[in-house]
Each structure stands twice: as C-alpha cells, then as structure tokens.
Amino acid sequence: MPAGITVRPLREADLPAADHVMRVAFGTFLGLPDPASFMGDAGYVRGRWYADPSAAFGAFHEAADGVGLVGSNFATNWGSVGFFGPLTIYPEQWDRGVGRLLMEPVMGCFERWKTAHAGLFTFASSPKHVGLYQKFGFWPRFLTAIVSKPVGSPASTPGWTPLSSAPAGEYDAILRECRALTDGIFPGLDVSREIRSVSARTLGDTVVVRDGSRLAGFAVCHFGAGTEAGSATCYMKFGAARAGPHAEDDFGRLLAACEEMASQRGLPRLTGGVSMARHEAYLAMLARGFRTDLQGVAMHRPNEPGHSRPGVYLIDDWR
C-alpha cells in the first residue's frame, strides 16, 4: 500500500476536491495549457456521486499539513452490466499504486451487485492504463467512438415524447417498458437508475419513441451546466432501439427525436458514444452526419462482447 494513502467512500463535502482532481488529472494527461479547464462547465463527479454515493470512492493522502484527496473512482450499476470511472489521480501521485487501491472497492461493488458483465472506457494509446485494468481481469475489445454533430432544424419526428411530459401515474410503467427493452438486448441490462437520476436531479430528459403503443426506443440525455453534457450540448448517455426486424428504422427515429429535442432546447450540438463492435449503429450515426471527436478502447470483464455486438442498435460509452 502506498505510504500515507487511505481509501474510503466519498462524502458530499469531498466533491469539490474530487471534481478539481478529475479535471487536473485529465487536463494534464491530455496536455491542456490550463489542465483545470478540462470539460468546461460539464462534469462527472457530482452526477455520479448523487446517482449512488455508496459506489463513489476517494483516496486520501495523510501529510504533515493535513489530509487531502488525491484521487477518486466511481462504479455504475446497470443491472447485470456495470462499469467504472472516471478513475482519476492527482498528477503528483501518479505511478505510486493509488489506482490499484481505488480499483479494489469498485471490484467489491461488482461482486456485491452480482454484475455479470463489467467494463470501462480508457485511452487506447496508453499501455499504463490498459495494463492496470488487465490486472483486474478487464480485456481490451473494440474501439468506442465519441461522436457529435451540429444540431440543425430537423423535421418533426412522429411518435416521440420527453419523459418529463408523461403523466406522473405512467412514470413507473414507462420504466418497466424501458427495462424490458434493454433486457431483450442483454439479459438483466437495466438503466433505470440513470433515468431516475436524470429526472430527480434535473440533469436532462429521457426521449421515449413509440410505434403505436409499442416502445420502439429510448435515450437518456444530459444537458446543462454541471451535467455530463455541459451547457451547449445534448449528450446521449444511453440510447437503445428495440431488438428485432425494425431496429434499424427505430434507431434512426430515436436519433432524429434526440436531435429534435436538442433543437427545441436551443442546444447546438448532439453527442454520444457507440462501440464499433455495433457496426450497424456506428454506420447509422455516420450516415446522419455524426463525426468522431475522440475514440478509446472499451475493456470487458469477462472477455466477451456483452451488448457490444453486431445487430445491436445502442448508444453508450462507459466513460
């Protein structure tokens, strides 16, 4: 164990320090002139903590002048699927074993949740990152593209509504429909926590697309300062079309509905992530004008495709 380092769950009072460390760590790694400016007015830390404080962990360094936070890590529970990150460490503490310490409680979360398939997004060009996660049983699979497009003035897309406009009495029923849709893609996949967190914390909205009475697809979107999107972007954190013969068409309608919602809210950019293993979904996004801004590698545990496979029309990126 690195000398003077202890790991414990993050408390709300720790969040400003954790946010600062996250920005400086990523900004330094990426070579930004002002590392603390990373992500602008967007952020990961607060949203991940509020979604599940019991799955957020900090590393603290005890020194003569007090105890300071030097790193953090977050686990996310999507039913049978889980992922973690961002795992970030203050640059002065790099290469001292802090990352390994922050992995241990996250692995405990996956064990407690009985996670069937776990993963993460990391820098494909960094042997150090890939090597650390391999020690915990994660293996690199396919590239994940973070894509975006400018929001135009799209034509009206029939059959979609924002979840925020649904009658209160229908909310739980819609969540059950979303859960059934994702279960049809990968058994036990459930993003109800994401949907509820977005609603409860007003982080954005969830787009619901129907074909008659049938739920054809849905997308959990962030927008606004302090969210994972920031104030000028609509970020599709998760989106999926129902598996089956209409999946391609339903996915196209879902993307169109997300762009229409972004346009209605005056957001000039639409962004999301897609695994290149889901090559039909990736190509569908390129055909709609999305272009790659960043790409990383998704690492899986066990070394299996999970829901990242051909024929699946799904948006996520595990960052």
C-alpha positions as CSV (number, residue, x, y, z in Angstrom):
1,M,0.0,0.0,0.0
2,P,1.4,3.5,-0.9
3,A,2.5,5.2,2.3
4,G,0.0,7.6,3.9
5,I,-2.9,6.7,1.5
6,T,-6.3,5.6,2.7
7,V,-9.4,4.9,0.6
8,R,-12.9,5.4,1.8
9,P,-16.4,6.4,0.3
10,L,-16.6,9.9,-0.8
11,R,-18.8,12.3,1.2
12,E,-20.6,15.3,-0.3
13,A,-18.1,17.6,1.3
14,D,-15.4,15.9,-0.7
15,L,-17.0,16.6,-4.1
16,P,-15.3,20.0,-4.9
17,A,-11.9,18.5,-4.3
18,A,-12.8,15.3,-6.3
19,D,-14.0,17.5,-9.2
20,H,-10.8,19.5,-9.2
21,V,-8.6,16.4,-9.1
22,M,-10.6,14.9,-12.0
23,R,-10.1,18.0,-14.2
24,V,-6.4,18.5,-13.4
25,A,-5.7,14.7,-14.0
26,F,-7.4,14.5,-17.4
27,G,-6.2,18.0,-18.4
28,T,-2.6,17.1,-17.6
29,F,-2.7,13.8,-19.4
30,L,-4.2,15.5,-22.5
31,G,-1.6,18.3,-22.4
32,L,-4.1,21.2,-22.0
33,P,-2.5,24.6,-21.3
34,D,-4.8,25.0,-18.3
35,P,-5.5,21.5,-17.1
36,A,-8.2,22.6,-14.7
37,S,-10.3,23.8,-17.6
38,F,-11.0,20.2,-18.8
39,M,-14.7,19.7,-19.6
40,G,-15.6,23.4,-19.2
41,D,-18.9,23.6,-17.3
42,A,-19.6,19.9,-17.7
43,G,-18.6,17.3,-15.1
44,Y,-18.8,13.8,-14.0
45,V,-18.2,13.9,-10.2
46,R,-21.4,15.3,-8.8
47,G,-23.8,13.3,-11.0
48,R,-22.0,10.0,-10.4
49,W,-22.0,10.6,-6.6
50,Y,-25.7,11.6,-6.4
51,A,-26.6,8.5,-8.5
52,D,-25.1,6.2,-5.9
53,P,-23.0,7.7,-3.0
54,S,-22.1,4.1,-1.9
55,A,-20.3,3.4,-5.1
56,A,-18.0,6.5,-5.1
57,F,-14.6,6.3,-3.5
58,G,-11.8,8.6,-2.7
59,A,-8.1,8.2,-2.0
60,F,-6.7,10.5,0.7
61,H,-3.1,11.3,1.5
62,E,-2.1,12.0,5.1
63,A,0.7,14.6,5.3
64,A,2.1,16.9,7.9
65,D,-0.2,19.7,6.8
66,G,-3.3,17.6,6.9
67,V,-5.3,15.1,4.8
68,G,-6.1,15.8,1.2
69,L,-8.0,14.0,-1.5
70,V,-5.7,12.8,-4.3
71,G,-7.9,10.5,-6.4
72,S,-11.4,9.1,-6.9
73,N,-13.3,6.3,-8.7
74,F,-17.0,5.6,-9.3
75,A,-18.9,2.5,-10.1
76,T,-22.2,2.4,-12.0
77,N,-24.9,-0.2,-11.7
78,W,-26.8,-1.0,-14.9
79,G,-28.4,-4.2,-13.6
80,S,-26.4,-7.2,-15.0
81,V,-24.0,-4.7,-16.5
82,G,-21.6,-2.4,-14.6
83,F,-18.8,0.0,-15.4
84,F,-16.5,2.2,-13.5
85,G,-14.9,5.6,-14.0
86,P,-13.6,8.1,-14.2
87,L,-10.7,6.9,-12.2
88,T,-8.5,9.9,-11.7
89,I,-5.5,10.7,-9.6
90,Y,-3.7,14.0,-8.9
91,P,-0.6,14.0,-11.2
92,E,1.8,14.3,-8.2
93,Q,0.6,10.8,-7.1
94,W,0.8,9.1,-10.5
95,D,2.7,5.8,-10.7
96,R,2.6,5.2,-6.9
97,G,-0.1,2.5,-6.7
98,V,-3.1,4.7,-5.9
99,G,-5.0,3.5,-9.0
100,R,-4.8,-0.1,-7.7
101,L,-6.2,0.9,-4.3
102,L,-9.1,2.7,-6.0
103,M,-9.9,-0.3,-8.1
104,E,-10.4,-2.6,-5.1
105,P,-13.7,-1.1,-3.7
106,V,-15.1,-0.9,-7.2
107,M,-14.5,-4.6,-7.7
108,G,-16.2,-5.1,-4.4
109,C,-19.3,-3.3,-5.8
110,F,-19.4,-5.5,-8.8
111,E,-19.2,-8.6,-6.6
112,R,-22.0,-7.3,-4.3
113,W,-24.2,-6.4,-7.2
114,K,-23.5,-9.8,-8.9
115,T,-22.5,-7.9,-12.1
116,A,-22.5,-10.4,-15.0
117,H,-20.6,-8.1,-17.4
118,A,-18.3,-5.2,-16.3
119,G,-16.4,-2.7,-18.4
120,L,-14.6,0.6,-18.7
121,F,-13.5,3.2,-21.3
122,T,-9.9,4.1,-21.4
123,F,-7.2,5.6,-23.7
124,A,-6.3,3.0,-26.4
125,S,-2.8,4.6,-26.7
126,S,-1.9,4.2,-23.1
127,P,-0.2,0.9,-22.1
128,K,-0.2,2.0,-18.5
129,H,-3.9,2.3,-18.3
130,V,-4.6,-0.9,-20.2
131,G,-2.0,-2.8,-18.1
132,L,-3.6,-1.7,-14.8
133,Y,-7.1,-2.8,-15.8
134,Q,-5.8,-6.1,-17.2
135,K,-4.6,-6.9,-13.7
136,F,-8.2,-6.9,-12.6
137,G,-9.4,-9.1,-15.4
138,F,-10.5,-6.5,-17.9
139,W,-9.5,-7.0,-21.5
140,P,-9.5,-4.6,-24.5
141,R,-12.1,-5.3,-27.1
142,F,-13.3,-2.8,-29.7
143,L,-12.8,0.9,-30.1
144,T,-15.6,3.2,-28.8
145,A,-16.2,6.4,-30.8
146,I,-17.4,9.5,-29.1
147,V,-19.3,11.2,-32.0
148,S,-21.1,14.5,-32.4
149,K,-22.9,16.6,-34.9
150,P,-24.2,20.2,-35.2
151,V,-27.9,20.4,-34.5
152,G,-29.9,21.7,-37.4
153,S,-33.6,22.3,-37.9
154,P,-34.8,18.8,-38.1
155,A,-38.2,17.8,-39.5
156,S,-40.8,16.8,-36.9
157,T,-40.4,13.1,-35.8
158,P,-43.7,11.4,-35.1
159,G,-44.2,9.2,-32.1
160,W,-41.8,10.6,-29.5
161,T,-42.2,12.4,-26.2
162,P,-39.9,13.6,-23.4
163,L,-40.4,11.5,-20.3
164,S,-40.8,14.8,-18.3
165,S,-44.1,15.3,-20.1
166,A,-45.5,11.9,-19.2
167,P,-48.3,11.8,-16.6
168,A,-47.0,11.0,-13.1
169,G,-49.1,7.8,-13.0
170,E,-47.3,6.5,-16.1
171,Y,-43.7,7.0,-15.0
172,D,-43.2,3.6,-13.4
173,A,-44.9,1.8,-16.3
174,I,-42.6,3.5,-18.8
175,L,-39.6,2.5,-16.7
176,R,-40.8,-1.1,-16.8
177,E,-41.1,-0.9,-20.6
178,C,-37.5,0.5,-20.8
179,R,-36.3,-2.3,-18.6
180,A,-38.0,-4.9,-20.8
181,L,-36.5,-3.4,-24.0
182,T,-32.9,-3.5,-22.6
183,D,-33.4,-7.0,-21.2
184,G,-34.2,-8.1,-24.7
185,I,-30.8,-6.8,-25.8
186,F,-28.7,-8.3,-22.9
187,P,-30.4,-10.2,-20.1
188,G,-30.6,-8.0,-17.0
189,L,-29.4,-4.8,-18.6
190,D,-31.3,-2.1,-16.7
191,V,-30.6,1.7,-16.8
192,S,-33.5,2.7,-14.5
193,R,-31.0,4.3,-12.2
194,E,-29.8,6.6,-15.0
195,I,-33.4,7.5,-15.9
196,R,-34.4,8.2,-12.3
197,S,-31.2,10.2,-11.6
198,V,-31.7,12.4,-14.7
199,S,-35.3,13.1,-13.6
200,A,-34.6,13.6,-9.9
201,R,-31.5,15.9,-10.4
202,T,-32.9,17.7,-13.5
203,L,-29.8,16.7,-15.4
204,G,-31.7,16.5,-18.7
205,D,-34.5,14.3,-20.0
206,T,-35.3,10.9,-21.5
207,V,-36.6,10.6,-25.0
208,V,-39.3,8.0,-25.5
209,V,-40.1,6.8,-29.0
210,R,-43.2,4.7,-29.8
211,D,-44.6,2.8,-32.7
212,G,-48.2,2.9,-31.8
213,S,-48.4,1.5,-28.3
214,R,-45.1,-0.3,-28.7
215,L,-41.9,1.2,-27.1
216,A,-39.5,1.4,-30.1
217,G,-36.6,3.0,-28.3
218,F,-35.5,5.5,-25.6
219,A,-32.5,7.7,-24.9
220,V,-31.3,9.1,-21.6
221,C,-29.9,12.6,-22.4
222,H,-27.9,15.1,-20.3
223,F,-27.8,18.8,-20.9
224,G,-27.0,21.9,-18.9
225,A,-24.1,23.2,-16.8
226,G,-22.8,20.7,-14.3
227,T,-24.1,17.7,-16.2
228,E,-22.0,15.3,-18.3
229,A,-23.0,17.3,-21.3
230,G,-22.4,20.9,-20.4
231,S,-24.5,23.9,-21.3
232,A,-24.2,23.8,-25.1
233,T,-24.6,20.1,-25.8
234,C,-27.2,17.4,-25.7
235,Y,-25.3,14.2,-24.6
236,M,-27.0,10.9,-25.3
237,K,-25.6,8.9,-22.3
238,F,-27.6,5.8,-23.2
239,G,-29.9,5.0,-26.0
240,A,-31.3,1.8,-27.5
241,A,-33.8,0.6,-30.1
242,R,-35.8,-2.5,-29.5
243,A,-34.2,-5.6,-30.8
244,G,-35.9,-7.1,-33.9
245,P,-36.6,-6.6,-37.6
246,H,-37.4,-2.9,-37.1
247,A,-34.4,-2.0,-35.0
248,E,-32.6,-0.1,-37.8
249,D,-35.6,2.1,-38.5
250,D,-36.4,2.6,-34.8
251,F,-32.8,3.6,-34.2
252,G,-33.0,6.2,-36.9
253,R,-36.2,7.7,-35.4
254,L,-34.5,7.7,-32.0
255,L,-31.6,9.7,-33.3
256,A,-33.9,12.1,-35.1
257,A,-36.0,12.6,-31.9
258,C,-32.9,13.4,-29.8
259,E,-31.8,16.0,-32.4
260,E,-35.3,17.5,-32.4
261,M,-35.3,17.7,-28.6
262,A,-31.9,19.4,-28.7
263,S,-33.1,21.8,-31.3
264,Q,-36.2,22.7,-29.2
265,R,-34.0,23.4,-26.3
266,G,-31.6,25.6,-28.2
267,L,-28.6,23.2,-27.8
268,P,-26.3,23.5,-30.8
269,R,-24.5,20.1,-30.6
270,L,-25.6,16.5,-30.2
271,T,-23.1,13.9,-28.9
272,G,-22.9,10.3,-27.8
273,G,-20.7,7.2,-27.8
274,V,-21.0,4.0,-29.8
275,S,-18.9,0.8,-29.8
276,M,-17.5,0.0,-33.3
277,A,-18.4,-3.6,-32.5
278,R,-22.0,-2.4,-33.0
279,H,-21.0,-1.5,-36.5
280,E,-24.5,-1.1,-37.9
281,A,-25.3,1.5,-35.2
282,Y,-22.0,3.2,-35.8
283,L,-22.6,3.4,-39.5
284,A,-26.1,4.7,-39.0
285,M,-24.8,7.6,-36.9
286,L,-22.1,8.4,-39.5
287,A,-24.9,8.4,-42.2
288,R,-26.8,11.0,-40.1
289,G,-23.8,13.4,-40.0
290,F,-22.1,12.4,-36.8
291,R,-18.3,12.6,-36.8
292,T,-15.7,11.2,-34.4
293,D,-14.3,13.6,-31.8
294,L,-12.5,11.1,-29.7
295,Q,-12.0,7.4,-29.6
296,G,-11.0,5.0,-26.8
297,V,-11.0,1.3,-26.2
298,A,-13.7,-0.5,-24.2
299,M,-12.3,-3.1,-21.8
300,H,-14.6,-6.0,-20.7
301,R,-14.7,-8.4,-17.9
302,P,-15.1,-11.3,-18.8
303,N,-13.5,-11.1,-22.2
304,E,-16.9,-11.3,-24.0
305,P,-18.9,-9.0,-26.2
306,G,-21.8,-8.4,-23.8
307,H,-24.2,-6.0,-25.5
308,S,-21.4,-4.7,-27.9
309,R,-22.1,-6.9,-30.8
310,P,-23.4,-6.7,-34.4
311,G,-27.1,-6.2,-34.8
312,V,-27.4,-4.2,-31.6
313,Y,-28.5,-0.6,-32.1
314,L,-27.4,1.0,-28.8
315,I,-25.5,4.2,-27.7
316,D,-23.2,4.3,-24.7
317,D,-19.5,4.8,-24.0
318,W,-18.6,3.8,-20.4
319,R,-16.6,7.0,-19.7
